[in-house]
Amino acid sequence: MSDKQRTLAKAVEVEGVGLHTGEKATLTMRPAEEGHGYKFQRMDLEGKPIVPADADLVVTTERGTTLEKGNARVYTSEHVLAALYGMQVDNALIQLTGPEPPIMDGSSKPFVEAIVKAGIVEQKAEREYFTLTENLYYEDTDRGIEMLGVPTPGGEFRLTVMVDYKSPVLGTQHASMYNIGEFQDEIAPCRTFVFLRELEQLAKAGLIKGGDLDNAIVLVERENVSKEELDELARVLGREEHQVEVKGRGVLNNTELKFLNEPARHKLLDIVGDLALVGMPIKGHILAARPGHYGNVAFARIIKDIIRKQKKGTAFHVDLNATPVYDVNDISRMLPHRYPFLLVDKIISITDKEIIGVKNVTMNEPFFQGHFPGNPVMPGVLQVEAMAQVGGIFALSQVPDPEMYTTYFLKIDGVRFKKKVLPGDTIVFKLDLLTPIRRGIVHMKGVGYVAGQPAIEAEMMAQIARDKAPAVEQPVKAKAPVA
């Protein structure tokens, strides 16, 4: 498929009730111009206000992702957004005659079927992507959420999800989507789910007014559920008495699952819908442990922030797959450092005034054993040392026989730590020469970037000193500086 933007060939609509508001609504998806993105329009409100599908406009993630702009709200936006994103529709106007899209069967399948019915047309403008070039990490320890974005070799959009509710029914489940083409058949049909123990609480909170056994999987964790509980559940779900039954642990009314891991696949569906709030398709692999709308939206906001800074020119990115100027073998011939103190993996580029080097931080680093158990963080002093080693390589590249020299620290100023450096991060160090090198004195300003954002900065001064005599057969010399 080409990389042109796409929209719907014609308008198409679906009707139903909202899961949480219980209000009837007609949802109409309409074609939109290039660069429009996804926007909701509340046709039932005065002035027919527009609410863009934007992570910055999320006001709550309680049992769904709610958007708000001005006096207009859109509840439970994720299922229709997942359908548009999953079908690779870039631009659409989503008109609503109520505050919430219809829940339909609790999945994205009805919206996907409507999109197929409308047809998809290619537009003239090129599709713009957010491409992960470095690892991007998010964690919420209170909620147990972990999300990691990593580059993919071919630039595919992949998702891997793990859910663990410590439930005897649900247990631990995994789901994966290896490319966006799998969404229509493997992910879109998967329905939302809820535990029986949560239903009464949700009802008292004023939610699930449109809930029904036809639009959600209800998971039962107890063997014995009283008649009184079932009658109350029937009332909440708008069913007659005796229409709700439990036959042991499992799924209420023996609803048949479409996949053994349907709940995990639905969590993956939710991530697709929430990441649609970034505003452009993503190239990269997103791995999520125990995800929810709160974490999904937080991760989407992190990506949006990077995009904003990239557009303003404040984010820093390099091609980590480019052929290095110096690889680790070259570096070992230049620097005297060895394991576990060699903290530079490669040099991406070097000129007469700057150098860019890379340190890949893995959980195998020996310092993580004690810094800190259960909360691994790269020590700041080692970040400074890694930066200094990059500066040392720059200094040694200026002499004809670098293996005969050693660099020594003279001064460090203005050290600032901007963010934690964690296992899985890649630090890209960029150092600039502040003054010309005289009498072996090298004065540089350095910044270490993680995911394009500053993690450490420092100003440092060092001296290179010859402390060895050339051998008869000299070692292989480092490569000449490359502009």
Secondary structure, DSSP 4 states (H G I P E B T S, - for coil): --SEEEEESS-EEEEEE-TTT--EEEEEEEE--TT--EEEEETTSTT--EEE--GGGEEE-TTS-EEEETTEEE-S-HHHHHHHHHTT--BEEEEESSSS---TTSSSHHHHHHHHHH-EEEEEEEPP-EE--S-EEEEETTTTEEEEEE--TT--EEEEEEEE---TTT-EEEEEESSGGGIIIIITTPPPEEEHHHHHHHHHTT--TT--TTS-EEEE--S---HHHHHHHHHHTT--TTS----SSEEGGGPPPSSTTHHHHHHHHHHHHHHGGGSS-EEEEEEEES--HHHHHHHHHHHHHHHHHHHHT-S----TTSPPSB-HHHHHHH----TTS----EEEEE-SSEEEEEEE--TT-GGGGTS-TTS----HHHHHHHHHHHHHHHHHTTSS-GGGEEEEEEEEEEEEE-S---TT-EEEEEEEE-S--BTTEEEEEEEEEETTEEEEEEEEEEEEEE-SPPPSSPPPPPPPP--
